[in-house]
Amino acid sequence: MKYVDPVRNWPLTPARTAVVVVDVQAAEVEPALLEAYPEYARALSNRMLPALTRLVDGARAQGCEIVYTVIEALTADGRDRSLDHKLSDILVPKGSPLAAVLPEARKAADDIVLPKTSSGVFNSTILAYVLRNMGITNVIVAGLLTDQCVDMAVRDGADLGFYMVCAADACVAKTDARHEQALKAFGGYCRVQTVEAILADIAAAADTV
């Protein structure tokens, strides 16, 4: 599948670009989850995490900001969670090891990590405020799940006036079909590209500054 959309050919100037890494955390690689969804487990290990490492390392080297979001309540009992998370029985308590960002996501000491208790990072965190404070207009989204929290980030970010890019190979869903369907569904809200193409565009924009 070819993801390039020539209509959305906006320069990814590093100083105005952030990579937002969505929910790449210990809770999403628990053995029971990986066993229940073998396509997810394979794609995570063979495609998504290696691509994410390349994206973060490459974007950081060019001067882009890296921001992480994780599912984590602000309280131990999760009373602050969204209604959806309560009904879905999703709880990662405050300070839980399950909120830890996976090593492949390359979190550095001074990176921003925003805990959330909803699907949409723009809805339940101050992400938009933080990005605007840093002068960010371009947002590259990677992480999981493609058809859930990544989808919400792309659509909400576009509505809030950010130029959205989805790193297709650095995202994953519970099945390969759901991943591909999601990319097609939200493609009208963002530029959908491979990590290789994104890094090439960042480098090209950096050369013109």
N, C-alpha and C positions, 0 to 999 in steps of 0.2 A: 504493500500500500504506500502510495506517495503522499506525503503530508504537507508539502510546501504550498502556501497560499500566497501568490504574488501580489494580491490586493493589499495584504497586510505587511508590506515591506517597510517597516519602520526601523530606523537604526537603533541597535542595542548598545548605546553609549555606556561604557562601564560605570561611570560615576552616577548614572541615572537608572541603573539596572540592579535588581535584587533577584536572587533565587530564593523562593519560598519552598522549603522542604516540609511536606505535610505528613505527619503521623508516622514517621519512620522510627519506630520505637519498639522496645522489648515486648510490649503487649501483643504486637502483631507477628511475632515469630515464636509464639509458644508452641510446643510440640503438638498439642491436641489440634490447634488451628491448622498447622501445616499438614497434619495427617488427614484432616477432614477435607482439605482443598488441595489436592496434589498438583493441579495446574498452577495454582497460585504459588505453591512452594517452589516449583521448578522455575517459573518465570521470575520470581523474586531472587532466587539464587543465581540463575544463569544469565538473566538479562537486566532486570531492574536495578539491583544493588550495584553491580559493576558500572552500569551507565550513570547512576547517581554519583558515584565516587568520581568518575571522570568529569561530570558536570560541575560539581562543587569545587574540585581542585582547579579545573580550568577557569571557571568564572572568578574564583577568588584570586588566582594569579593575575587576572586582568584588572582587578580592582573593584569587582562587583561586591555588593553586600550579600551576605548569606543569613537568612532568617529561618528559624525552625518553629514549628508548632507541634504540640503533642497533646493527646487526650489525657487530661489530668484534672481532677477536681481541685477546687481551692480549699476544700475541707476534707477531713478524714472520712466522714460518713457520706460525702457526696450530696449533701442537702442543697448545694448551689447548682447542681446539674440542671441542664435543660429538661423539659418534660419528656422530650423524645428519648434522651439518654436514660431517664428513669424508667420509662415504659419499656425500653429495649434492654434494660438491665445492664447498661454499660457503665462501669465504674472503675476508674483507676484513681485510687485515693491520693490525696496530697502527699508527696514525698515517696510514693511507691517506686520500687525498682522497675516496674513495668512502664513507667514514664520515661525511662532513660533512652536517649537518642542512640540508635545503633551505630557502631564504630564506622561502618561503611559510609555513613552520611557525613563524616569528617567534621563534626562540630568542634570549633575552636573556643578557647577560653572566653573571648570577648564577644562571641556571637549571641544574638538575641534569641531566646526561647520563650514562646508564648503558650501557656496552657489553655486548653479549650474544652468545652463540654457540649459542643454541638457539631454538626457536620460542617457548617460554614465558618471558616476562620475569620472572615470579615464580620460575621454576625456576633460572635461571642468573645472577640478579643479586640485590642486597640491596634490591630495591624495597620489599618489605613492611616491612622494618626501617626504611628511610628514611621511608616514609609514616607509620608509627606514631610515629616520633620527632617528626614535624611535626604530629601530632594529626589526621591525615587518616583519615576513615572512608568518604568518598564518592569513587569513582574513575570519571572519565569517560574512556573509551577511544576513541581515534581513530587512524587511520593505515592500515597495510597489512601484510599482506593480510587482508581480512575473514575469509576461510575458513581462515586459517593462524595467524599470530601474534596478530591481534586476537582471534580465537576463543579461543586459549589464554589470553590475558590475562583475558578475561571469565570464563571457567570457573574458572581457578585463583584469581583474585581473589575470586570468590564463595565458593569453598571455604575461603579463608583468612579470611573474615569481613568483607570489604569490601562496601559497597553499590555495585554496579557499574551503570554507565550506558554504553551504546554510542551514539556519535554517528553515526547511520546514514549520513548524506550526507557525512560527513568520513572515511569508510572506502572502500576500493576493493579489488576482486579482479581476477584476470586476465580474467574475463568478467563481464558484468552478471548472468547467471544464477547464477553461483557466489556473487556478492555477495548476491543476494536469498535464495538457499538458506541461506547461512550465518546471515543475520540471523534467519531463521525457526528454524534449528536451535538457536542458543544463546540465543534470546529468553527461555527459562525461567530463565536465570541472571542476567538483567540487565533494566534498563529500556532499551528501544530507542526512541530519539527523534531528531528532526531537530535540527540545531544551533540553529535558531530557537526551538524549544520548550525546549531545554536552557537557553539563555541567559535565556529568560523565567522559567523556574523558579528559576534562580540569583538573578535580580533580585528575584523575589517573596520568596525566602527571606531575602535581604539586607535587605529592607524590614521584616522582622519581628524582626530582631535588635536 
